[in-house]
Amino acid sequence: MPKNDSKSNKKDKSDSNVTDGVQVKSRKQSKINWGEKVRSRPAVLLMVVAVLVLAAGFYILKANTNRVELVEPVTTDTIYQDTELTYRQRAEQLEFYDDYEGAQQLLQEGADNTQGNAVAEAEFYLKKGQLAINNGFYEDALEFGLKAEEANQTIRTAVLTAQSAERLGDKETAIKYYQLAVDRTPEEERLINSQTSEYPFYVNKIKSLSGADEN
């Protein structure tokens, strides 16, 4: 009986060794598989990142393409109709595109919609007059200078009228309005050495136009 027990024990040990061997192999195989997964994971991540980058680039390109298609070309008509801008801003843009008539029309609309505000009305006519001078329309400039004078008499309205008349060769009118500019200049700005006052310029203009410099 003891001998049979010994054989049985040996068999059990043998079976145990086989089982342990299988388990060891299984663990080794598992480690190998895990290692392969770890090594392959960076490649997968790179592929995912590449796909995301391509998708984002496609989306941005499509968005920019759509945005370009939606932008309307700038024309004098689109500027004229852009009510989000003020009359002056639109007029300045039209002047940039050499649309003198369109700019003047916008400024006139602005002057007509000042609702009795004399100062604002004069400002629009001053802008119209300066626009006319810049484009060589001196008769228009004189007309707008006189309208600015009617709305609100200031040094600037007198100077605009004087300059317009001078460009037209109308010395008498030019002297008259330069003199008005002199008369409207405050006493503290009449210093000959003043760096900010235009007073000396007006005085010299009167002398030059009247021929006083020749004497």
Backbone hydrogen bonds, N-H to C=O, Kabsch-Sander energy under -0.5 kcal/mol:
donor,donor_aa,acceptor,acceptor_aa,energy
5,D,1,M,-1.7
6,S,2,P,-1.8
7,K,3,K,-2.2
8,S,4,N,-2.4
9,N,5,D,-2.4
10,K,6,S,-2.2
11,K,7,K,-2.4
12,D,8,S,-2.5
13,K,9,N,-2.4
14,S,10,K,-2.4
15,D,11,K,-2.8
16,S,12,D,-2.5
17,N,13,K,-2.5
18,V,14,S,-2.2
19,T,15,D,-2.5
20,D,16,S,-2.7
21,G,17,N,-2.2
22,V,18,V,-2.3
23,Q,19,T,-2.4
24,V,20,D,-2.5
25,K,21,G,-2.4
26,S,22,V,-2.6
27,R,23,Q,-2.5
28,K,24,V,-2.6
29,Q,25,K,-2.9
30,S,26,S,-2.3
31,K,27,R,-2.5
32,I,28,K,-2.2
33,N,29,Q,-2.7
34,W,30,S,-2.6
35,G,31,K,-2.4
36,E,32,I,-2.3
37,K,33,N,-2.1
38,V,34,W,-2.5
39,R,35,G,-2.4
40,S,36,E,-2.0
41,R,37,K,-1.4
44,V,40,S,-1.6
45,L,41,R,-2.6
46,L,42,P,-2.6
47,M,43,A,-2.0
48,V,44,V,-2.4
49,V,45,L,-2.7
50,A,46,L,-2.5
51,V,47,M,-2.2
52,L,48,V,-2.3
53,V,49,V,-2.6
54,L,50,A,-2.4
55,A,51,V,-2.5
56,A,52,L,-2.6
57,G,53,V,-2.6
58,F,54,L,-2.3
59,Y,55,A,-2.2
60,I,56,A,-2.6
61,L,57,G,-2.4
62,K,58,F,-2.3
63,A,59,Y,-2.5
64,N,60,I,-2.7
65,T,61,L,-2.1
66,N,62,K,-2.5
67,R,63,A,-2.2
68,V,64,N,-2.4
69,E,65,T,-2.0
70,L,66,N,-1.5
71,V,67,R,-1.1
79,I,75,T,-2.1
80,Y,76,T,-2.3
81,Q,77,D,-1.8
82,D,78,T,-0.5
82,D,79,I,-1.0
83,T,81,Q,-1.6
85,L,82,D,-1.4
90,R,86,T,-2.4
91,A,87,Y,-2.4
92,E,88,R,-2.6
93,Q,89,Q,-1.8
94,L,90,R,-2.4
95,E,91,A,-2.5
96,F,92,E,-1.8
97,Y,93,Q,-1.4
98,D,95,E,-1.8
99,D,94,L,-3.0
100,Y,98,D,-1.0
103,A,99,D,-2.2
104,Q,100,Y,-2.5
105,Q,101,E,-2.2
106,L,102,G,-2.1
107,L,103,A,-2.2
108,Q,104,Q,-2.2
109,E,105,Q,-2.1
110,G,106,L,-2.1
111,A,107,L,-2.3
112,D,108,Q,-2.4
113,N,109,E,-0.9
113,N,110,G,-0.6
114,T,111,A,-1.0
117,N,114,T,-1.2
118,A,116,G,-1.1
121,E,117,N,-2.4
122,A,118,A,-2.5
123,E,119,V,-1.9
124,F,120,A,-1.8
125,Y,121,E,-1.9
126,L,122,A,-2.4
127,K,123,E,-2.2
128,K,124,F,-2.4
129,G,125,Y,-2.6
130,Q,126,L,-2.5
131,L,127,K,-2.3
132,A,128,K,-2.1
133,I,129,G,-2.4
134,N,130,Q,-2.5
135,N,131,L,-1.2
136,G,133,I,-1.4
137,F,132,A,-3.0
138,Y,136,G,-1.1
141,A,137,F,-2.0
142,L,138,Y,-2.3
143,E,139,E,-2.1
144,F,140,D,-2.5
145,G,141,A,-2.3
146,L,142,L,-2.3
147,K,143,E,-1.9
148,A,144,F,-2.2
149,E,145,G,-2.0
150,E,146,L,-1.9
151,A,147,K,-1.8
152,N,148,A,-2.7
154,T,152,N,-0.5
158,A,154,T,-1.7
159,V,155,I,-2.5
160,L,156,R,-2.4
161,T,157,T,-1.8
162,A,158,A,-2.5
163,Q,159,V,-3.0
164,S,160,L,-2.2
165,A,161,T,-2.3
166,E,162,A,-2.4
167,R,163,Q,-2.3
168,L,164,S,-1.3
169,G,166,E,-1.3
170,D,165,A,-2.8
171,K,169,G,-1.4
174,A,170,D,-2.1
175,I,171,K,-3.1
176,K,172,E,-2.1
177,Y,173,T,-2.1
178,Y,174,A,-2.3
179,Q,175,I,-2.5
180,L,176,K,-1.5
181,A,177,Y,-1.9
182,V,178,Y,-2.1
183,D,179,Q,-2.8
184,R,180,L,-1.8
185,T,182,V,-1.1
189,E,186,P,-1.5
190,R,187,E,-1.7
194,S,191,L,-1.7
201,F,198,E,-0.6
202,Y,198,E,-1.9
203,V,199,Y,-2.2
204,N,200,P,-2.4
205,K,201,F,-2.0
206,I,202,Y,-2.1
207,K,203,V,-2.1
208,S,204,N,-2.6
209,L,205,K,-2.8
210,S,206,I,-2.0
211,G,207,K,-0.8
211,G,208,S,-0.5
212,A,207,K,-1.8
213,D,207,K,-1.0
214,E,211,G,-0.8
215,N,211,G,-0.6
215,N,212,A,-0.6
